[in-house]
Amino acid sequence: MNKHDDALLTNVHPENWVNPVPSKMYNLVVIGGGTAGLVTAAGAAGLGAKVALIEKHHLGGDCLNTGCVPSKALIRSSRVMAEIKDANSFGIQVPTGTKADFGAVMERMRKIRSGISKNDSAQRFKSLGVDVFLGNAQFTGHHTVTVGNHKLNFKKAVIAAGARAAEPQIPGLKEAGCLTNETVFDINVLPKRLACIGGGPIGCELAQAFHRLGSQVTLLHSGPHILNREDMDAAAIIQKKFIDEGISIVLNAKIVNVSKVNGEKILHYESNGKNGELIADEILVGTGRAPNVEGLGLETVDVQYDKSRGIAVNDYLQTTNPDIYAAGDICMDWKFTHAADSAARAVIQNALFFKSKKLSSLNMPWCTYTDPEIAHVGLYEHTAKEKGIEIETFVREMKEVDRAVTDGESEGFVKIHVKKGTDQILGATIVSKHAGEMISEISLAMAGKIGLGKIASVIHPYPTQAEAIRQLGDAFNRTRLTPTVKKLLSSWLNFSRS
């Protein structure tokens, strides 16, 4: 604990907080103070509803405390180190031996986190008219929930209790000790040797960040390549980047057991029919999320759930109890902050007014914040094939984009899929240093039903990396020039010159 952690807790779980006297009836009781719960509570209260918000841990949820905010602060510091190491290629001389001060990196992260925490604070939500209760929530009747000694009556409820880091059942792992995204931001000493289990987004982001900050990192992944849920071309670029940077990758890995000897953690694994052994100072687990469905009394209110997949909801985010809804990581495959935010907005509409907002109608982009980043929206090539949808794919490599070349950021591409015979955009993947910023233009085009051909007419500043998107619009329009059209145009031009 330090002054920044103290400031954080003062905002998101104040020690002297006194739960209010419950109202006789709430229009909406929200269980969980992460993104989905906070957006639901604030939005409903802003519309005049009487709202109660219950959180047993820290307001702000994963995003603020153990997810987006701290991880991106850490990644930013690691990118600075990468730029320093590569500075010579830009004509900049850096003193030999420059290295990261890991303690200062973590101090910066905690300062940023505590500053942002004001937005999610108990006091702020109280000022918005929300009754904030800190404690364990449990359904005790179809329209009642208890928090400590308080009983809350509600007309509708929203469960937004989120998810937690899932720990794999590996013999000896618990005894040896491991870090997850929920505990890794508590450390102050950089692990000299770090073993990362899991080559998904969390594992890859943190593996690269720790490597750049000075750890010797080995990434163990059960699949044939990392980020196996992403576009294969995109994943291949990141995998090559990791190897080029010096990260060791063990693919098709099955960890048999973990032991601890003289303070060292030893991972015994199998990979491609061979046995291996890895010695590490710390083990970081990034193998997915488990929904927080336990202890809520869901059986009491006839809400169906699965311990792995979470609460069952329909397309309106309504549970099997028509008066109870759910949103966020506890019920959705999209485990992103912006997905929870969008779902919460739908829940407000559906729970308090008319059921009109469907989960399936959301056009959901996402980004993995490796370097370069991978951003995606809509269909992949393989999902289009599975759905029987014929597509045409247009690709612009970043090495063909002037700004990317001048920036020294020519790794990656922009790939856009359109419905065959039309310019309707069905999906896109971007791999670039700034893919997360660039994907929104394509998301906007999809939401606004703007075709790829139309994007060609949108003027983009030169030079920018986003110009690659306009260039794909040009590429699409060139495919419309059939031999007949080209012949007619040529005839017209010849006539005009005569």
C-alpha positions as CSV (number, residue, x, y, z in Angstrom):
1,M,0.0,0.0,0.0
2,N,1.1,3.6,-0.8
3,K,-0.5,7.0,-1.1
4,H,-1.9,6.1,-4.5
5,D,-3.4,2.9,-3.3
6,D,-4.9,4.7,-0.3
7,A,-6.4,7.3,-2.6
8,L,-7.8,4.5,-4.8
9,L,-9.5,2.8,-1.9
10,T,-10.8,6.0,-0.6
11,N,-12.7,6.4,-3.8
12,V,-13.7,2.8,-4.7
13,H,-14.2,1.2,-1.3
14,P,-14.0,3.9,1.4
15,E,-13.3,2.3,4.8
16,N,-15.7,4.7,6.6
17,W,-18.6,4.2,4.1
18,V,-22.0,3.9,5.7
19,N,-24.6,2.1,3.7
20,P,-27.8,4.2,3.3
21,V,-31.2,3.4,4.7
22,P,-32.9,1.5,1.8
23,S,-35.8,3.1,0.0
24,K,-39.2,1.3,0.2
25,M,-38.9,0.3,-3.4
26,Y,-36.2,0.6,-6.1
27,N,-37.0,0.8,-9.8
28,L,-33.7,-0.9,-10.4
29,V,-31.2,-2.8,-8.2
30,V,-27.8,-3.3,-9.8
31,I,-25.4,-5.9,-8.5
32,G,-21.8,-5.2,-9.4
33,G,-19.9,-2.0,-9.6
34,G,-17.8,-2.7,-12.7
35,T,-18.4,-1.0,-16.1
36,A,-21.7,-2.7,-16.8
37,G,-23.1,-1.9,-13.3
38,L,-21.8,1.6,-13.2
39,V,-23.2,2.6,-16.6
40,T,-26.5,1.0,-15.8
41,A,-26.8,2.7,-12.4
42,A,-25.7,6.1,-13.7
43,G,-27.9,5.9,-16.8
44,A,-31.0,4.8,-15.0
45,A,-30.6,7.4,-12.2
46,G,-30.1,10.1,-14.8
47,L,-33.5,9.1,-16.3
48,G,-35.2,9.6,-12.9
49,A,-35.3,6.0,-11.7
50,K,-34.7,5.1,-8.1
51,V,-31.5,3.0,-8.2
52,A,-29.4,1.0,-5.8
53,L,-25.9,-0.2,-6.6
54,I,-24.2,-3.0,-4.7
55,E,-20.5,-3.8,-4.8
56,K,-18.6,-6.2,-2.5
57,H,-15.1,-5.4,-3.7
58,H,-14.0,-2.3,-5.5
59,L,-16.1,0.0,-7.6
60,G,-14.7,0.3,-11.1
61,G,-14.3,-3.4,-11.4
62,D,-11.6,-5.1,-13.4
63,C,-11.2,-2.3,-15.9
64,L,-10.1,0.3,-13.3
65,N,-8.4,-1.9,-10.7
66,T,-6.8,-4.9,-12.5
67,G,-7.5,-4.6,-16.2
68,C,-7.5,-1.9,-18.8
69,V,-6.2,1.0,-16.8
70,P,-3.2,-0.6,-15.1
71,S,-2.3,-2.8,-18.0
72,K,-2.2,0.0,-20.5
73,A,-0.2,2.2,-18.2
74,L,2.4,-0.7,-17.9
75,I,2.3,-1.2,-21.7
76,R,2.9,2.5,-22.3
77,S,6.1,2.3,-20.2
78,S,7.2,-0.8,-22.0
79,R,6.7,0.9,-25.4
80,V,9.0,3.7,-24.3
81,M,11.7,1.1,-23.6
82,A,11.2,-0.5,-27.0
83,E,11.5,3.0,-28.6
84,I,14.7,3.6,-26.7
85,K,16.2,0.3,-27.8
86,D,15.3,1.1,-31.4
87,A,16.4,4.8,-31.2
88,N,19.6,4.3,-33.1
89,S,17.7,3.4,-36.2
90,F,16.1,6.9,-36.1
91,G,19.5,8.6,-35.7
92,I,19.2,9.0,-32.0
93,Q,22.1,8.0,-29.7
94,V,21.0,6.6,-26.3
95,P,23.5,6.0,-23.5
96,T,24.5,2.3,-23.2
97,G,22.9,0.6,-20.2
98,T,19.6,2.6,-20.2
99,K,17.0,0.4,-18.4
100,A,13.6,0.6,-16.9
101,D,13.1,1.5,-13.2
102,F,10.3,-1.0,-12.6
103,G,9.4,0.5,-9.2
104,A,8.9,3.9,-10.9
105,V,6.9,2.2,-13.7
106,M,4.5,0.7,-11.1
107,E,4.3,4.0,-9.1
108,R,3.3,5.8,-12.3
109,M,0.6,3.1,-13.0
110,R,-0.8,3.5,-9.5
111,K,-0.9,7.3,-9.7
112,I,-2.8,7.1,-13.0
113,R,-5.2,4.5,-11.6
114,S,-6.0,6.5,-8.4
115,G,-6.6,9.6,-10.5
116,I,-9.0,7.9,-12.8
117,S,-10.8,6.3,-9.9
118,K,-12.6,9.5,-9.0
119,N,-14.9,8.8,-11.9
120,D,-16.0,5.5,-10.4
121,S,-16.1,6.6,-6.8
122,A,-18.8,5.9,-4.3
123,Q,-19.1,9.5,-3.5
124,R,-19.6,10.5,-7.2
125,F,-22.4,7.9,-7.6
126,K,-24.0,9.1,-4.5
127,S,-24.0,12.6,-5.9
128,L,-25.8,11.2,-9.0
129,G,-28.7,10.0,-6.9
130,V,-27.7,6.4,-6.6
131,D,-27.9,4.6,-3.3
132,V,-24.5,2.9,-3.0
133,F,-24.2,-0.3,-0.8
134,L,-20.9,-1.9,-0.1
135,G,-21.2,-5.6,0.8
136,N,-22.3,-9.0,-0.5
137,A,-25.5,-9.1,-2.4
138,Q,-27.8,-12.1,-2.2
139,F,-31.3,-12.7,-3.7
140,T,-33.7,-13.7,-0.9
141,G,-36.9,-13.5,-2.9
142,H,-38.1,-12.8,-6.4
143,H,-38.1,-9.0,-5.7
144,T,-35.8,-8.7,-2.7
145,V,-32.0,-8.7,-2.3
146,T,-30.0,-8.4,1.0
147,V,-26.8,-6.6,1.7
148,G,-25.6,-7.2,5.2
149,N,-28.6,-6.3,7.5
150,H,-30.3,-4.3,4.8
151,K,-33.2,-5.7,2.7
152,L,-33.8,-4.0,-0.7
153,N,-37.1,-4.3,-2.6
154,F,-37.0,-3.9,-6.4
155,K,-39.1,-4.0,-9.4
156,K,-36.3,-4.9,-11.7
157,A,-32.7,-6.0,-11.1
158,V,-29.5,-6.2,-13.2
159,I,-26.7,-8.7,-12.4
160,A,-23.4,-7.2,-13.4
161,A,-21.1,-9.1,-11.0
162,G,-18.4,-9.7,-13.7
163,A,-15.8,-12.4,-13.9
164,R,-12.5,-13.3,-12.3
165,A,-9.2,-14.7,-13.6
166,A,-9.5,-18.4,-14.2
167,E,-6.7,-20.5,-12.8
168,P,-5.9,-23.7,-14.7
169,Q,-6.0,-27.0,-12.8
170,I,-2.3,-27.7,-12.9
171,P,-0.8,-30.0,-10.2
172,G,1.4,-27.9,-7.9
173,L,0.6,-24.5,-9.4
174,K,-1.4,-23.3,-6.4
175,E,1.3,-24.5,-3.9
176,A,4.1,-22.9,-6.0
177,G,2.1,-19.6,-6.3
178,C,1.3,-17.7,-9.4
179,L,0.2,-14.2,-10.6
180,T,-2.9,-13.3,-12.5
181,N,-4.0,-10.0,-14.0
182,E,-5.7,-9.4,-10.5
183,T,-2.4,-9.7,-8.6
184,V,0.4,-8.8,-11.1
185,F,-0.1,-5.1,-10.6
186,D,0.6,-5.5,-6.9
187,I,4.3,-6.4,-7.4
188,N,7.1,-3.9,-7.2
189,V,10.1,-6.0,-8.1
190,L,10.6,-7.1,-11.8
191,P,10.8,-10.9,-12.1
192,K,14.1,-11.8,-13.7
193,R,12.5,-14.9,-15.3
194,L,8.8,-14.9,-16.0
195,A,6.8,-17.8,-17.3
196,C,3.5,-16.8,-19.0
197,I,0.8,-19.4,-19.3
198,G,-1.7,-18.6,-22.1
199,G,-1.1,-17.0,-25.5
200,G,-4.4,-15.1,-25.6
201,P,-4.8,-11.3,-25.4
202,I,-4.0,-11.0,-21.7
203,G,-1.0,-13.4,-21.8
204,C,0.5,-11.8,-25.0
205,E,0.0,-8.2,-23.8
206,L,1.7,-8.7,-20.5
207,A,4.4,-11.1,-21.8
208,Q,5.6,-8.4,-24.3
209,A,5.4,-5.7,-21.7
210,F,7.4,-7.5,-19.1
211,H,10.0,-8.6,-21.6
212,R,10.5,-5.0,-22.8
213,L,10.8,-3.9,-19.2
214,G,13.6,-6.4,-18.6
215,S,12.2,-9.8,-17.7
216,Q,13.4,-13.0,-19.5
217,V,10.0,-14.2,-20.7
218,T,8.8,-17.6,-21.9
219,L,5.3,-17.8,-23.2
220,L,3.6,-21.3,-23.0
221,H,0.5,-21.7,-25.2
222,S,-1.7,-24.8,-25.7
223,G,-2.4,-23.9,-29.4
224,P,-0.4,-24.2,-32.6
225,H,0.2,-20.4,-32.6
226,I,-0.5,-17.6,-30.3
227,L,-3.7,-15.5,-30.5
228,N,-5.4,-18.4,-32.2
229,R,-8.8,-16.8,-32.2
230,E,-7.6,-13.9,-34.3
231,D,-7.0,-13.6,-38.0
232,M,-4.1,-16.1,-38.8
233,D,-2.2,-13.5,-40.8
234,A,-2.4,-11.1,-37.9
235,A,-1.4,-13.6,-35.3
236,A,1.6,-14.6,-37.4
237,I,2.9,-11.1,-37.4
238,I,2.7,-10.8,-33.6
239,Q,4.3,-14.2,-33.1
240,K,7.2,-13.3,-35.4
241,K,7.5,-9.9,-33.6
242,F,7.8,-11.7,-30.2
243,I,10.4,-14.1,-31.5
244,D,12.4,-11.2,-33.0
245,E,12.3,-9.4,-29.7
246,G,13.6,-12.4,-27.8
247,I,10.5,-13.8,-26.2
248,S,10.7,-17.6,-26.0
249,I,7.5,-19.3,-27.2
250,V,6.5,-22.9,-26.5
251,L,3.5,-24.0,-28.6
252,N,1.2,-27.0,-28.3
253,A,2.3,-26.9,-24.6
254,K,0.7,-29.0,-21.9
255,I,1.9,-28.2,-18.4
256,V,2.1,-31.5,-16.5
257,N,3.0,-30.0,-13.1
258,V,4.7,-27.2,-11.2
259,S,7.1,-27.6,-8.3
260,K,9.0,-25.1,-6.2
261,V,12.6,-25.8,-5.2
262,N,14.8,-23.3,-3.3
263,G,12.6,-20.4,-4.2
264,E,12.6,-21.3,-7.9
265,K,9.4,-22.4,-9.7
266,I,9.8,-25.3,-12.1
267,L,7.3,-26.0,-14.8
268,H,7.3,-29.4,-16.3
269,Y,5.6,-29.5,-19.7
270,E,5.0,-31.5,-22.9
271,S,5.2,-30.0,-26.3
272,N,5.0,-31.8,-29.7
273,G,5.7,-35.1,-28.1
274,K,8.8,-33.9,-26.1
275,N,9.2,-33.2,-22.4
276,G,10.6,-29.9,-21.2
277,E,11.4,-28.1,-18.1
278,L,11.3,-24.3,-17.4
279,I,12.7,-22.5,-14.3
280,A,11.0,-19.2,-13.4
281,D,11.0,-16.7,-10.6
282,E,7.3,-15.9,-11.2
283,I,4.5,-17.5,-13.1
284,L,1.8,-15.3,-14.8
285,V,-1.5,-17.0,-15.7
286,G,-3.6,-15.6,-18.5
287,T,-5.9,-18.4,-19.5
288,G,-9.3,-16.8,-19.5
289,R,-12.1,-15.7,-17.2
290,A,-14.6,-17.4,-14.9
291,P,-18.0,-15.7,-14.2
292,N,-18.8,-14.7,-10.6
293,V,-22.1,-16.6,-10.3
294,E,-21.5,-18.1,-6.8
295,G,-23.1,-16.7,-3.7
296,L,-25.8,-14.6,-5.4
297,G,-28.7,-16.8,-4.6
298,L,-29.6,-17.2,-8.2
299,E,-31.4,-20.5,-7.5
300,T,-33.8,-18.5,-5.3
301,V,-34.9,-16.3,-8.2
302,D,-34.9,-19.0,-10.9
303,V,-32.0,-17.5,-12.8
304,Q,-30.3,-20.2,-14.8
305,Y,-26.5,-20.2,-15.1
306,D,-23.5,-22.3,-15.9
307,K,-20.3,-22.0,-13.8
308,S,-18.2,-21.8,-17.0
309,R,-20.3,-19.7,-19.3
310,G,-22.2,-17.6,-16.8
311,I,-25.8,-16.5,-16.6
312,A,-28.1,-17.4,-19.4
313,V,-29.7,-14.4,-21.1
314,N,-31.8,-13.9,-24.2
315,D,-31.1,-11.4,-27.0
316,Y,-32.5,-8.6,-24.8
317,L,-30.1,-9.6,-21.9
318,Q,-33.1,-10.9,-19.9
319,T,-32.4,-13.9,-17.7
320,T,-34.8,-16.8,-17.2
321,N,-36.5,-14.6,-14.5
322,P,-38.3,-11.9,-16.6
323,D,-37.7,-9.2,-14.0
324,I,-33.9,-9.8,-13.8
325,Y,-31.4,-8.8,-16.4
326,A,-27.7,-9.4,-16.7
327,A,-24.9,-7.5,-18.5
328,G,-21.1,-7.7,-18.9
329,D,-18.6,-10.4,-18.3
330,I,-21.0,-12.5,-16.2
331,C,-23.2,-13.3,-19.2
332,M,-21.4,-12.3,-22.4
333,D,-18.8,-13.8,-24.7
334,W,-17.4,-10.3,-25.4
335,K,-15.4,-9.7,-22.3
336,F,-14.5,-6.1,-23.0
337,T,-15.1,-2.8,-21.1
338,H,-16.8,-1.2,-24.2
339,A,-18.9,-4.3,-24.6
340,A,-20.1,-4.1,-21.0
341,D,-20.8,-0.4,-21.6
342,S,-22.9,-1.0,-24.7
343,A,-24.8,-3.9,-23.1
344,A,-25.6,-1.7,-20.1
345,R,-27.2,0.9,-22.3
346,A,-29.3,-1.7,-23.9
347,V,-30.3,-3.1,-20.4
348,I,-31.5,0.4,-19.3
349,Q,-33.8,0.6,-22.3
350,N,-35.1,-3.0,-22.0
351,A,-35.5,-3.2,-18.2
352,L,-37.1,0.2,-17.6
353,F,-39.0,0.9,-20.9
354,F,-39.6,-1.3,-23.9
355,K,-37.6,-4.4,-24.9
356,S,-36.1,-3.1,-28.2
357,K,-32.3,-3.3,-27.9
358,K,-30.9,-6.6,-29.0
359,L,-27.4,-7.9,-28.0
360,S,-27.1,-9.4,-31.5
361,S,-27.5,-5.9,-33.1
362,L,-24.3,-4.6,-31.5
363,N,-21.4,-4.1,-33.9
364,M,-18.6,-5.0,-31.6
365,P,-14.9,-4.0,-32.3
366,W,-12.0,-5.1,-30.1
367,C,-8.3,-4.6,-29.9
368,T,-5.4,-6.6,-28.5
369,Y,-2.8,-4.1,-27.3
370,T,0.4,-5.9,-28.3
371,D,2.9,-4.0,-30.4
372,P,1.8,-3.8,-33.2
373,E,-1.8,-3.9,-32.1
374,I,-4.5,-6.2,-33.6
375,A,-8.0,-4.6,-34.0
376,H,-11.0,-6.4,-35.4
377,V,-14.7,-5.8,-36.1
378,G,-17.3,-8.0,-37.8
379,L,-16.7,-11.2,-39.6
380,Y,-13.4,-13.0,-40.2
381,E,-12.9,-14.9,-43.4
382,H,-13.5,-18.3,-41.7
383,T,-16.7,-17.1,-40.0
384,A,-18.0,-15.8,-43.3
385,K,-17.4,-19.2,-44.8
386,E,-19.1,-21.0,-41.9
387,K,-22.2,-18.8,-42.4
388,G,-22.2,-19.4,-46.1
389,I,-21.5,-15.8,-47.0
390,E,-19.4,-15.1,-50.1
391,I,-17.0,-12.3,-49.6
392,E,-14.3,-10.3,-51.4
393,T,-11.2,-9.3,-49.4
394,F,-9.1,-6.2,-49.9
395,V,-5.7,-5.9,-48.2
396,R,-3.3,-2.9,-47.9
397,E,0.0,-3.6,-46.2
398,M,1.3,-0.9,-43.9
399,K,4.7,-1.0,-45.7
400,E,2.8,0.5,-48.7
401,V,1.5,3.5,-46.6
402,D,3.8,6.5,-46.6
403,R,3.2,7.6,-43.0
404,A,3.8,4.1,-41.6
405,V,7.1,3.9,-43.5
406,T,8.3,7.3,-42.2
407,D,7.3,6.4,-38.7
408,G,9.2,3.1,-38.9
409,E,6.0,1.3,-38.2
410,S,5.5,-0.7,-41.5
411,E,4.6,-4.0,-39.9
412,G,1.0,-5.0,-40.4
413,F,-1.9,-4.4,-42.8
414,V,-5.5,-3.3,-43.1
415,K,-7.8,-6.1,-44.3
416,I,-11.4,-5.4,-45.2
417,H,-14.1,-8.0,-46.2
418,V,-17.1,-6.9,-48.3
419,K,-20.1,-8.9,-49.3
420,K,-19.4,-10.3,-52.8
421,G,-20.8,-8.2,-55.6
422,T,-21.4,-5.2,-53.2
423,D,-19.3,-2.7,-51.2
424,Q,-21.1,-3.6,-47.9
425,I,-18.4,-4.0,-45.3
426,L,-18.8,-7.2,-43.3
427,G,-15.6,-7.2,-41.3
428,A,-12.1,-5.9,-41.0
429,T,-8.8,-6.7,-39.2
430,I,-6.1,-4.1,-38.7
431,V,-2.5,-4.8,-37.6
432,S,-0.6,-1.7,-36.9
433,K,1.0,0.4,-34.1
434,H,-2.3,2.3,-33.9
435,A,-4.9,-0.3,-34.9
436,G,-7.1,0.4,-32.0
437,E,-7.5,4.0,-33.1
438,M,-8.0,3.1,-36.7
439,I,-10.7,0.5,-36.4
440,S,-13.4,3.0,-35.3
441,E,-13.6,4.4,-38.8
442,I,-14.6,1.0,-40.1
443,S,-16.9,0.4,-37.2
444,L,-18.6,3.7,-38.0
445,A,-18.9,2.8,-41.6
446,M,-20.5,-0.5,-40.8
447,A,-22.9,1.0,-38.2
448,G,-23.9,3.8,-40.7
449,K,-24.1,1.4,-43.6
450,I,-21.4,3.3,-45.5
451,G,-19.8,1.0,-48.2
452,L,-16.1,0.6,-48.9
453,G,-16.6,2.4,-52.3
454,K,-17.9,5.5,-50.5
455,I,-14.9,5.6,-48.1
456,A,-12.8,6.3,-51.2
457,S,-14.4,9.7,-51.5
458,V,-13.7,10.6,-47.9
459,I,-10.7,12.9,-47.8
460,H,-8.0,11.7,-45.3
461,P,-5.2,14.0,-44.2
462,Y,-1.8,13.1,-45.8
463,P,0.3,11.6,-44.5
464,T,-1.6,9.4,-42.0
465,Q,-1.7,5.7,-41.4
466,A,-5.5,5.7,-41.6
467,E,-5.1,6.6,-45.3
468,A,-4.7,2.9,-45.8
469,I,-8.4,2.6,-45.3
470,R,-9.2,5.1,-48.1
471,Q,-6.7,3.3,-50.3
472,L,-8.7,0.1,-50.0
473,G,-11.8,2.1,-51.0
474,D,-9.9,3.0,-54.2
475,A,-8.9,-0.6,-54.6
476,F,-12.5,-1.7,-54.4
477,N,-13.7,0.9,-56.9
478,R,-11.0,-0.2,-59.4
479,T,-12.6,-3.7,-59.4
480,R,-15.9,-2.1,-60.6
481,L,-14.1,-1.1,-63.8
482,T,-15.1,-4.0,-66.0
483,P,-13.6,-4.3,-69.5
484,T,-16.7,-2.8,-71.0
485,V,-16.7,0.2,-68.7
486,K,-12.9,0.7,-69.3
487,K,-13.6,0.6,-73.1
488,L,-16.4,3.2,-72.8
489,L,-14.2,5.5,-70.7
490,S,-11.3,5.2,-73.1
491,S,-13.6,6.0,-76.0
492,W,-15.0,9.1,-74.1
493,L,-11.5,10.3,-73.3
494,N,-10.4,9.9,-76.9
495,F,-13.5,11.8,-78.0
496,S,-12.8,14.6,-75.5
497,R,-9.2,15.0,-76.8
498,S,-10.3,15.2,-80.4
